[in-house]
Amino acid sequence: FINSLVMPTMEPNITSCEEWEEAHHLLFHLGNLSLLLGLVIPTTLTLHMILLRLMLMTGGCLFITWATLYRCNLDVMVWNVVFLLVNFMHFFYLVYKRRPIKIDRELKSVYKRMFEPLHVREALFQRLTGQFCTIQSLKKGQVYAAEDKTSVDERLSILLKGKMKVSYRGHFLHNIYTNAFIDSPEFRSTQMNRGEKFQVTIMAEENCKFLCWSRERLTYFLESDSFLNEVFRYLIGKDITNKLYSLNDPTLTDKAAKKMERQPSLCSQVSMMQMRNSMGSTSDTGDILNQIHRGGSSESSHRKSHHLPSSCDTIGPSVSV
């Protein structure tokens, strides 16, 4: 009975390591070292993903060599060949994404001046300009938009070359220069109200080239890319502010206008729209233009002593009819 209570003797575990094998070849350790270096690359490096894939590929090559020449182990070699191919495809894709993008020569100035400072990459700019926009031209004296005739719903354009003049019933308002939107006030003012006509005439003062987007397709594209949508909101707002400033300061030179870098504000955007709409709804154009010019002169002297007050303070009384 006592013997029957004795537990049977356990056989030694055949998987336990009774003797350790000698260290593997140097290639095995170099392969693991490559994996380790790839994993500790800091993510703050610009090329960290490319370097990671490169180190994983190096480790895979070393493991394949070790398994083939020194271990004669087929399964180890096959698995590392699979890992090598997968990492090579990722590596090739990452390098391909960083390839230099060739921007059209006519668009380089627009990209450098307007989009690159806002961290828009070349590939995104190429998508923006390569699918649903065209480069069009106007000869001196040709009209881009005629007041009360041309619809504002069709397009949005940036002037690439030349100079345009904006007028209302023959009265000069302001100029449009290179690397500026042509119809930004109309684009912003009619985002909620469609079917309106231009309240001003925009005519080419010189032979001009401009980049033209289909408004409907551009709007659809911007809705799918929130970053680029914010970029356009900023650029259009700043452009409206620059036009507002040049409209209020008739002594502004071409060189000064091109160098204006003002922050956009909703107040100034509304003022610009109100100004054009007010001009389009009254026959007393001369009085309004005189008020604008007087307001612009006083505003210029006021801004020298105060850092650019709100645009509404200047435009509000100027457009009252």
C-alpha positions as CSV (number, residue, x, y, z in Angstrom):
1,F,0.0,0.0,0.0
2,I,2.8,2.4,0.9
3,N,4.6,1.5,-2.3
4,S,1.4,2.2,-4.3
5,L,1.5,5.8,-2.9
6,V,4.9,6.6,-4.2
7,M,4.8,8.9,-7.2
8,P,6.3,7.5,-10.3
9,T,9.7,8.8,-11.2
10,M,9.6,11.6,-13.8
11,E,11.7,11.1,-16.9
12,P,14.0,14.0,-17.7
13,N,12.6,16.5,-20.1
14,I,14.1,15.8,-23.5
15,T,13.7,19.4,-24.5
16,S,15.8,20.8,-21.6
17,C,19.3,22.1,-22.6
18,E,21.8,19.8,-20.9
19,E,24.6,21.2,-23.0
20,W,24.8,24.6,-24.7
21,E,26.1,24.7,-28.3
22,E,28.9,26.8,-29.3
23,A,28.3,30.4,-30.4
24,H,27.1,30.8,-33.9
25,H,29.2,32.3,-36.7
26,L,30.0,36.0,-36.8
27,L,27.5,36.6,-39.6
28,F,24.6,35.5,-37.3
29,H,25.6,38.2,-34.7
30,L,26.1,40.8,-37.4
31,G,22.6,40.1,-38.7
32,N,21.1,40.6,-35.3
33,L,23.1,43.7,-34.8
34,S,21.7,45.1,-38.0
35,L,18.1,44.5,-36.7
36,L,18.9,46.1,-33.4
37,L,20.4,49.2,-35.1
38,G,17.3,49.5,-37.3
39,L,14.9,49.4,-34.3
40,V,16.8,52.1,-32.3
41,I,16.9,54.7,-35.1
42,P,15.0,57.7,-33.7
43,T,11.8,58.7,-35.4
44,T,12.9,62.3,-35.4
45,L,15.2,61.6,-38.3
46,T,13.7,62.6,-41.7
47,L,14.7,59.3,-43.3
48,H,14.1,57.0,-40.3
49,M,11.7,54.7,-42.2
50,I,14.1,54.3,-45.1
51,L,17.0,53.6,-42.8
52,L,14.9,51.1,-40.9
53,R,14.1,49.1,-44.0
54,L,17.7,49.3,-45.1
55,M,18.9,47.8,-41.9
56,L,16.3,45.1,-42.0
57,M,17.4,44.2,-45.5
58,T,21.0,44.1,-44.4
59,G,20.1,41.8,-41.5
60,G,18.1,39.6,-43.8
61,C,21.1,39.2,-46.3
62,L,23.4,38.3,-43.4
63,F,21.0,35.7,-42.1
64,I,20.6,34.2,-45.6
65,T,24.4,33.9,-46.0
66,W,24.8,32.4,-42.5
67,A,22.0,29.8,-43.0
68,T,23.2,28.9,-46.5
69,L,27.0,28.6,-46.0
70,Y,27.4,27.7,-42.3
71,R,24.1,26.0,-41.1
72,C,22.8,24.5,-44.4
73,N,19.3,25.2,-43.0
74,L,16.7,25.5,-45.7
75,D,13.8,26.8,-43.7
76,V,15.8,29.6,-42.1
77,M,17.1,30.6,-45.5
78,V,13.6,30.6,-47.1
79,W,12.0,32.7,-44.3
80,N,14.7,35.3,-44.5
81,V,14.4,35.5,-48.3
82,V,10.7,36.3,-47.8
83,F,11.5,39.0,-45.2
84,L,14.1,40.4,-47.5
85,L,11.6,40.7,-50.4
86,V,9.0,42.3,-48.2
87,N,11.4,44.9,-46.9
88,F,12.8,45.6,-50.3
89,M,9.3,46.4,-51.6
90,H,8.7,48.8,-48.7
91,F,12.1,50.4,-49.2
92,F,11.5,50.9,-52.9
93,Y,8.1,52.5,-52.2
94,L,9.5,54.9,-49.7
95,V,12.3,56.0,-52.0
96,Y,9.8,56.4,-54.8
97,K,7.7,58.7,-52.7
98,R,10.7,60.9,-52.0
99,R,11.6,61.2,-55.7
100,P,12.1,64.8,-56.9
101,I,8.8,66.2,-58.3
102,K,9.2,68.2,-61.5
103,I,7.0,71.3,-61.4
104,D,6.1,73.0,-64.6
105,R,8.4,76.0,-65.3
106,E,5.5,78.4,-65.5
107,L,4.2,77.2,-62.1
108,K,7.5,77.3,-60.1
109,S,7.1,81.0,-59.1
110,V,3.6,80.4,-57.8
111,Y,4.7,77.4,-55.8
112,K,7.8,79.1,-54.4
113,R,5.9,82.3,-53.5
114,M,2.5,81.0,-52.3
115,F,2.5,77.3,-51.5
116,E,6.0,76.3,-50.4
117,P,6.1,78.7,-47.4
118,L,2.9,77.0,-46.1
119,H,4.6,73.5,-46.3
120,V,2.7,72.3,-49.3
121,R,4.8,69.5,-50.8
122,E,5.6,69.3,-54.4
123,A,3.6,66.1,-54.9
124,L,0.5,67.7,-53.4
125,F,0.9,70.8,-55.5
126,Q,1.3,68.7,-58.6
127,R,-2.0,66.9,-57.8
128,L,-3.6,70.3,-57.3
129,T,-2.4,71.7,-60.6
130,G,-2.1,68.6,-62.8
131,Q,-5.6,67.2,-63.0
132,F,-8.4,69.8,-63.3
133,C,-6.8,73.2,-64.1
134,T,-5.4,74.8,-67.2
135,I,-3.0,77.6,-68.1
136,Q,-4.8,80.2,-70.2
137,S,-3.6,83.5,-71.7
138,L,-5.1,86.9,-72.5
139,K,-3.7,89.5,-74.8
140,K,-3.4,93.1,-73.8
141,G,-6.9,94.7,-73.8
142,Q,-8.8,91.4,-73.5
143,V,-11.4,91.0,-70.7
144,Y,-11.2,88.3,-68.1
145,A,-14.5,89.2,-66.6
146,A,-17.2,91.8,-67.6
147,E,-19.4,93.4,-64.9
148,D,-23.0,92.2,-64.8
149,K,-22.2,89.6,-67.5
150,T,-19.6,87.1,-66.5
151,S,-20.7,84.5,-63.9
152,V,-18.5,84.1,-60.8
153,D,-19.4,80.4,-60.4
154,E,-17.2,79.0,-63.1
155,R,-13.6,79.4,-62.1
156,L,-10.8,80.6,-59.8
157,S,-7.6,81.9,-61.2
158,I,-4.0,82.9,-60.2
159,L,-2.1,85.4,-62.4
160,L,1.2,83.9,-63.6
161,K,2.4,86.6,-65.9
162,G,1.5,90.2,-66.7
163,K,-0.8,92.7,-65.0
164,M,-4.6,93.2,-64.9
165,K,-6.7,96.2,-64.1
166,V,-10.0,96.1,-62.1
167,S,-12.5,98.8,-62.8
168,Y,-16.1,99.6,-62.3
169,R,-18.0,101.5,-65.1
170,G,-14.7,102.9,-66.4
171,H,-13.4,103.9,-62.9
172,F,-10.1,102.4,-62.0
173,L,-10.1,100.5,-58.7
174,H,-6.8,98.5,-58.4
175,N,-4.3,96.4,-60.2
176,I,-3.7,92.6,-60.0
177,Y,-0.1,91.5,-60.1
178,T,1.8,88.3,-60.7
179,N,1.3,85.5,-58.1
180,A,-2.1,86.9,-56.9
181,F,-5.6,85.6,-57.3
182,I,-7.7,87.3,-59.9
183,D,-11.1,86.7,-58.5
184,S,-10.7,85.8,-54.9
185,P,-13.3,88.3,-53.5
186,E,-15.9,86.8,-55.8
187,F,-14.9,83.3,-54.9
188,R,-15.3,83.9,-51.2
189,S,-18.4,86.0,-51.4
190,T,-20.3,83.5,-53.5
191,Q,-19.4,80.3,-51.6
192,M,-22.9,80.4,-50.1
193,N,-24.8,82.5,-52.8
194,R,-24.4,81.0,-56.3
195,G,-25.5,82.5,-59.6
196,E,-24.1,86.0,-59.1
197,K,-22.3,88.1,-61.7
198,F,-19.1,90.0,-61.5
199,Q,-19.7,93.5,-60.2
200,V,-16.4,94.7,-61.8
201,T,-14.6,94.5,-65.1
202,I,-11.1,92.8,-65.0
203,M,-9.0,93.5,-68.1
204,A,-5.5,92.6,-69.1
205,E,-3.2,95.6,-69.0
206,E,-0.4,93.4,-70.5
207,N,-0.1,90.1,-72.2
208,C,-1.1,87.7,-69.4
209,K,-1.0,84.1,-68.4
210,F,-3.1,82.7,-65.6
211,L,-3.7,79.4,-63.9
212,C,-7.4,78.6,-64.0
213,W,-9.3,76.0,-61.9
214,S,-12.8,74.8,-62.5
215,R,-14.5,76.0,-59.4
216,E,-16.8,73.0,-58.9
217,R,-14.0,70.5,-59.3
218,L,-11.6,72.6,-57.1
219,T,-14.2,72.8,-54.3
220,Y,-14.8,69.0,-54.5
221,F,-11.0,68.4,-54.3
222,L,-10.5,70.7,-51.3
223,E,-13.3,69.1,-49.4
224,S,-11.4,65.8,-49.6
225,D,-8.1,67.4,-48.3
226,S,-8.5,69.4,-45.1
227,F,-4.9,70.6,-45.1
228,L,-5.1,72.0,-48.6
229,N,-8.5,73.5,-47.8
230,E,-7.0,75.5,-44.9
231,V,-4.1,76.6,-47.1
232,F,-6.6,77.9,-49.7
233,R,-8.6,79.7,-47.1
234,Y,-5.5,81.4,-45.8
235,L,-4.2,82.4,-49.3
236,I,-7.6,83.7,-50.5
237,G,-8.0,85.6,-47.2
238,K,-4.6,87.2,-47.5
239,D,-5.1,88.0,-51.2
240,I,-8.4,89.8,-50.4
241,T,-6.6,91.8,-47.7
242,N,-3.9,92.8,-50.1
243,K,-6.6,93.9,-52.7
244,L,-8.4,95.8,-50.0
245,Y,-5.1,97.6,-49.0
246,S,-4.3,98.5,-52.6
247,L,-7.9,99.7,-53.1
248,N,-7.7,102.0,-50.2
249,D,-4.2,103.3,-51.1
250,P,-4.2,104.5,-54.7
251,T,-0.5,105.7,-54.3
252,L,0.6,102.1,-53.8
253,T,3.4,101.2,-56.3
254,D,3.7,97.9,-58.2
255,K,6.8,96.9,-56.2
256,A,5.1,97.7,-52.9
257,A,2.0,95.7,-53.8
258,K,4.0,92.7,-54.7
259,K,5.8,92.7,-51.4
260,M,2.7,93.1,-49.2
261,E,2.4,90.3,-46.6
262,R,-0.7,91.0,-44.6
263,Q,-2.5,88.6,-42.3
264,P,-6.1,87.8,-43.5
265,S,-9.1,88.6,-41.4
266,L,-12.7,87.9,-41.8
267,C,-13.5,91.5,-41.3
268,S,-11.4,92.6,-44.2
269,Q,-12.8,89.9,-46.4
270,V,-16.4,91.0,-45.7
271,S,-15.4,94.7,-46.3
272,M,-14.0,93.9,-49.7
273,M,-17.2,92.1,-50.7
274,Q,-19.4,94.9,-49.4
275,M,-17.4,97.4,-51.3
276,R,-17.8,95.7,-54.6
277,N,-21.4,94.9,-54.0
278,S,-22.1,98.4,-52.9
279,M,-20.6,99.8,-56.0
280,G,-22.7,97.4,-58.1
281,S,-25.9,98.5,-56.4
282,T,-25.6,102.3,-56.7
283,S,-25.3,104.8,-59.6
284,D,-23.3,107.4,-57.6
285,T,-20.0,105.8,-58.3
286,G,-17.9,108.9,-58.3
287,D,-18.9,109.8,-54.8
288,I,-18.0,106.3,-53.5
289,L,-14.6,106.3,-55.2
290,N,-13.8,109.7,-53.8
291,Q,-14.8,108.5,-50.3
292,I,-12.6,105.4,-50.8
293,H,-9.6,107.5,-51.9
294,R,-10.1,109.9,-49.0
295,G,-10.5,107.0,-46.6
296,G,-7.4,105.4,-48.0
297,S,-5.2,108.5,-47.6
298,S,-6.3,108.9,-44.0
299,E,-5.9,105.2,-43.3
300,S,-2.3,105.3,-44.6
301,S,-1.3,108.1,-42.2
302,H,-3.2,106.4,-39.4
303,R,-1.4,103.1,-39.9
304,K,2.0,104.7,-39.7
305,S,1.3,105.5,-36.0
306,H,-0.8,102.4,-35.2
307,H,-0.1,98.9,-36.3
308,L,-2.8,98.3,-38.9
309,P,-6.2,98.6,-37.1
310,S,-9.2,96.5,-38.2
311,S,-10.1,97.0,-41.8
312,C,-13.8,97.3,-40.9
313,D,-13.0,100.7,-39.2
314,T,-11.9,102.1,-42.5
315,I,-14.2,100.5,-45.0
316,G,-17.4,100.8,-43.0
317,P,-18.0,104.5,-43.6
318,S,-16.5,104.3,-47.1
319,V,-19.1,102.1,-48.6
320,S,-22.1,103.5,-46.9
321,V,-24.6,104.7,-49.5
